[in-house]
Amino acid sequence: DSAKRRRFVGVLLRQLRRGKGGVWALEREAARRRRQETSMAEMLRRTPDELETPAYAVVAADRPGGWEVREYSEFSVASTRRDRAVAASGVPIQQPSLPAAGG
């Protein structure tokens, strides 16, 4: 209802006035984040062609190129630290690295 909307706008304006930089800072932050956004097309362009992807089924979708809700088959993910040299045969088993366990 209109009274609820007026109350909301009043509270919002008071909070913006108290915040550092006010409404203009909020607008600048929104513009900065908009410039940094990455589109789905850009993410797909950056994805290497040889990258293996798990099988999935689209459960729901907004529109072509929009959001999708996917159901994935089971899959495993592995990674390595990029700052550590890894031989073609991989990291030697006798030298495990378990940072969470203090290793």
BELSULQUI-V405696 format. One record per backbone hydrogen bond with DSSP energy under -1.0 kcal/mol. CO is the residue of the C=O (numbers start at 0). NH is the residue of the N-H. E is the energy in kcal/mol with one decimal. If there is no record, write none. Layout:
co=CO nh=NH e=E
co=CO nh=NH e=E
//
This chain:
co=0 nh=4 e=-1.8
co=1 nh=5 e=-2.4
co=2 nh=6 e=-2.2
co=3 nh=7 e=-2.3
co=4 nh=8 e=-2.6
co=5 nh=9 e=-2.4
co=6 nh=10 e=-2.6
co=7 nh=11 e=-2.6
co=8 nh=12 e=-2.6
co=9 nh=13 e=-2.1
co=10 nh=14 e=-2.4
co=11 nh=15 e=-2.3
co=12 nh=16 e=-2.1
co=13 nh=17 e=-1.8
co=14 nh=18 e=-1.5
co=20 nh=24 e=-1.2
co=21 nh=25 e=-1.6
co=22 nh=26 e=-2.4
co=23 nh=27 e=-2.6
co=24 nh=28 e=-2.4
co=25 nh=29 e=-2.2
co=26 nh=30 e=-2.3
co=27 nh=31 e=-2.5
co=28 nh=32 e=-2.4
co=29 nh=33 e=-2.0
co=30 nh=34 e=-2.1
co=31 nh=35 e=-1.3
co=38 nh=42 e=-2.3
co=39 nh=43 e=-2.6
co=40 nh=44 e=-2.0
co=41 nh=45 e=-1.8
co=47 nh=50 e=-1.3
co=54 nh=72 e=-2.2
co=56 nh=70 e=-2.6
co=59 nh=68 e=-3.0
co=62 nh=65 e=-2.8
co=66 nh=61 e=-2.2
co=68 nh=58 e=-3.1
co=68 nh=59 e=-1.3
co=70 nh=56 e=-2.2
co=86 nh=89 e=-2.2
co=91 nh=94 e=-1.5
co=97 nh=100 e=-1.3
co=97 nh=102 e=-2.7
co=98 nh=101 e=-1.3
//
